[in-house]
Amino acid sequence: MLWEAIILGVIVGWLRKGEIKNLNCIDLTGWPLIMLALFIQGFILFDFNFQVYYLKPIYPYLYIASFIILLIFVYLHRTDIGLLVIGAGILLNLVVIAFNGGMMPVDSTAIPPDVLEELAAGEKSPFHRPADDQTLFAFLGDRIPLFYRPNQLLSIGDLVLGGGVLIFVQQHMLGKSKLTKEKIGNITTENGNDQKPGEKL
């Protein structure tokens, strides 16, 4: 879903006469927080897929922590509308995960029986479990199928996050964000150019 949102954002930005090179001018303070969150989730997957299981008792806590770290990053850029929408999607996912033992509930009726069995046994994913009668906020879980990927389910949070990525990409291609304008302004100033921040170079 993330790649689809990025590609669609580039297409929308291009149709709106934006420039891809402006994406190089985005100034993301605190970007190591993104890397830290991805490292945590990647380390969980490594531990799970290679059946090391040293961290298995704390998978849920690490998973939740990775979402909180991402929200801290979003807070640092709370003036950017695209990142705020992304943050809303992250928050929606965090709510359902936090209220269900640190795992994303998956609609049991929307997945094949063999996958359901593996999920229930904890053999399929360290991040997901089948939804049941005890699941809280089940409507925020993974339950929305993609027409071109019938075996992949999305949550409402995923859709909101994807929408935020789309907004973020096309917004910055147009140079209409403060995060982009300041960087473009600094570049033009260093080059001795009289163009105003945010103008196409």
C-alpha positions as CSV (number, residue, x, y, z in Angstrom):
1,M,0.0,0.0,0.0
2,L,2.9,2.4,0.8
3,W,4.5,2.0,-2.6
4,E,1.2,2.4,-4.4
5,A,0.6,5.7,-2.4
6,I,4.1,7.0,-3.3
7,I,3.6,6.2,-7.0
8,L,0.1,7.7,-7.1
9,G,1.4,10.8,-5.3
10,V,4.1,11.2,-7.9
11,I,1.6,10.9,-10.7
12,V,-0.8,13.5,-9.0
13,G,2.2,15.8,-8.4
14,W,3.3,15.5,-12.0
15,L,-0.3,16.2,-13.3
16,R,-0.3,19.3,-11.1
17,K,2.9,20.5,-12.7
18,G,5.1,19.6,-9.8
19,E,8.7,18.6,-10.0
20,I,10.2,15.4,-8.7
21,K,13.5,17.2,-8.0
22,N,11.7,19.2,-5.2
23,L,11.5,15.9,-3.2
24,N,15.3,16.2,-2.7
25,C,14.7,19.5,-0.9
26,I,12.6,18.0,1.9
27,D,14.1,18.8,5.3
28,L,13.0,16.0,7.7
29,T,14.4,16.9,11.1
30,G,14.6,13.8,13.3
31,W,14.7,11.3,10.4
32,P,16.8,8.9,12.5
33,L,13.6,8.2,14.4
34,I,12.1,6.6,11.3
35,M,15.2,4.4,10.9
36,L,14.9,3.4,14.6
37,A,11.3,2.4,14.2
38,L,12.0,0.4,11.1
39,F,15.0,-1.2,12.8
40,I,12.9,-2.3,15.7
41,Q,10.2,-3.9,13.4
42,G,12.9,-5.4,11.2
43,F,14.7,-6.9,14.2
44,I,11.4,-8.5,15.4
45,L,10.9,-10.0,11.9
46,F,14.5,-11.3,11.9
47,D,14.1,-12.8,15.4
48,F,10.7,-14.4,14.3
49,N,11.6,-15.6,10.8
50,F,14.9,-17.2,11.9
51,Q,13.1,-18.7,14.9
52,V,15.5,-17.3,17.4
53,Y,12.7,-16.1,19.7
54,Y,15.0,-14.3,22.1
55,L,12.6,-11.3,22.0
56,K,9.3,-13.1,21.6
57,P,8.0,-12.2,25.1
58,I,8.5,-8.5,24.3
59,Y,7.4,-8.4,20.7
60,P,4.2,-6.5,21.5
61,Y,6.0,-3.9,23.6
62,L,8.6,-3.3,20.9
63,Y,6.0,-3.1,18.2
64,I,4.0,-0.5,20.1
65,A,7.2,1.4,20.8
66,S,8.0,1.6,17.1
67,F,4.6,3.3,16.5
68,I,5.2,5.7,19.3
69,I,8.6,6.6,17.9
70,L,7.0,7.3,14.5
71,L,4.4,9.6,16.2
72,I,7.2,11.5,17.9
73,F,8.7,12.1,14.4
74,V,5.3,13.3,13.1
75,Y,5.0,15.7,16.1
76,L,8.3,17.3,15.1
77,H,6.7,18.2,11.8
78,R,3.2,18.9,12.9
79,T,2.9,21.9,10.6
80,D,3.0,19.6,7.5
81,I,-0.5,18.5,6.5
82,G,0.8,15.3,4.7
83,L,2.7,14.1,7.8
84,L,-0.3,14.9,10.0
85,V,-2.5,12.7,8.0
86,I,0.2,10.0,8.0
87,G,0.3,10.4,11.8
88,A,-3.5,10.0,12.0
89,G,-3.1,6.7,10.2
90,I,-0.3,5.6,12.5
91,L,-2.4,6.5,15.5
92,L,-5.4,4.6,14.4
93,N,-3.2,1.5,13.9
94,L,-1.6,2.1,17.3
95,V,-4.9,2.2,19.1
96,V,-6.2,-1.1,17.8
97,I,-2.8,-2.8,18.3
98,A,-2.3,-1.4,21.8
99,F,-5.8,-2.6,22.9
100,N,-5.3,-6.1,21.5
101,G,-2.1,-7.2,23.2
102,G,0.3,-5.5,20.9
103,M,-0.9,-7.3,17.7
104,M,-3.0,-6.2,14.8
105,P,-6.3,-8.2,14.6
106,V,-7.1,-9.7,11.2
107,D,-10.6,-10.4,10.0
108,S,-10.9,-14.2,10.3
109,T,-13.6,-14.4,7.5
110,A,-11.4,-12.7,4.9
111,I,-8.3,-15.0,4.9
112,P,-7.8,-18.6,3.7
113,P,-8.2,-21.4,6.4
114,D,-4.6,-22.4,6.2
115,V,-3.4,-18.8,6.8
116,L,-5.9,-18.5,9.7
117,E,-4.6,-21.6,11.3
118,E,-1.0,-20.4,11.1
119,L,-2.0,-17.0,12.5
120,A,-3.8,-18.6,15.4
121,A,-0.8,-20.8,16.1
122,G,1.5,-17.7,16.0
123,E,3.5,-19.2,13.1
124,K,2.6,-16.7,10.4
125,S,3.4,-13.3,11.7
126,P,4.7,-11.7,14.9
127,F,2.5,-8.7,14.3
128,H,-0.9,-10.2,13.5
129,R,-3.5,-12.4,15.1
130,P,-7.0,-13.5,14.1
131,A,-9.9,-11.3,15.4
132,D,-12.4,-12.9,17.7
133,D,-15.2,-12.0,20.0
134,Q,-12.8,-10.6,22.5
135,T,-11.2,-8.2,20.0
136,L,-11.5,-4.5,20.8
137,F,-11.9,-1.9,18.1
138,A,-12.1,-4.7,15.5
139,F,-13.3,-2.3,12.9
140,L,-9.8,-0.7,13.0
141,G,-8.1,-4.0,12.3
142,D,-7.0,-5.5,9.0
143,R,-10.3,-6.2,7.2
144,I,-10.3,-4.3,3.9
145,P,-9.2,-6.4,0.9
146,L,-7.4,-5.0,-2.1
147,F,-9.1,-5.9,-5.4
148,Y,-5.7,-6.6,-7.0
149,R,-4.3,-8.4,-3.9
150,P,-7.1,-10.5,-2.5
151,N,-5.0,-12.1,0.1
152,Q,-3.8,-8.8,1.6
153,L,-6.0,-6.9,4.0
154,L,-5.7,-3.3,5.0
155,S,-6.9,-1.4,8.1
156,I,-8.6,2.0,8.1
157,G,-5.3,3.3,9.5
158,D,-3.4,1.9,6.5
159,L,-5.8,3.7,4.2
160,V,-5.4,7.0,6.1
161,L,-1.7,6.6,6.2
162,G,-1.6,5.9,2.4
163,G,-3.7,9.0,1.8
164,G,-1.2,11.0,3.9
165,V,1.7,9.7,1.8
166,L,-0.1,10.7,-1.4
167,I,-0.7,14.2,0.0
168,F,2.9,14.5,1.3
169,V,4.5,13.5,-2.0
170,Q,2.5,15.7,-4.4
171,Q,2.6,18.6,-1.9
172,H,6.3,18.6,-1.8
173,M,6.6,18.1,-5.6
174,L,4.8,21.4,-5.9
175,G,7.0,23.0,-3.3
176,K,4.0,24.0,-1.2
177,S,5.2,22.9,2.2
178,K,7.3,24.8,4.6
179,L,9.6,21.8,4.8
180,T,10.3,22.2,1.1
181,K,10.2,25.9,0.8
182,E,12.9,26.5,3.5
183,K,15.3,24.1,1.9
184,I,14.7,25.5,-1.6
185,G,15.2,29.0,-0.2
186,N,18.5,28.0,1.4
187,I,19.7,26.5,-1.9
188,T,18.8,29.5,-4.0
189,T,20.4,31.9,-1.4
190,E,23.6,29.9,-1.5
191,N,23.6,30.0,-5.3
192,G,23.1,33.8,-5.3
193,N,19.8,33.3,-7.1
194,D,17.0,35.9,-6.7
195,Q,14.2,33.4,-6.9
196,K,11.8,33.3,-4.0
197,P,11.5,30.2,-1.8
198,G,9.0,27.8,-3.2
199,E,9.4,28.9,-6.8
200,K,10.3,26.3,-9.4
201,L,14.0,26.2,-10.1
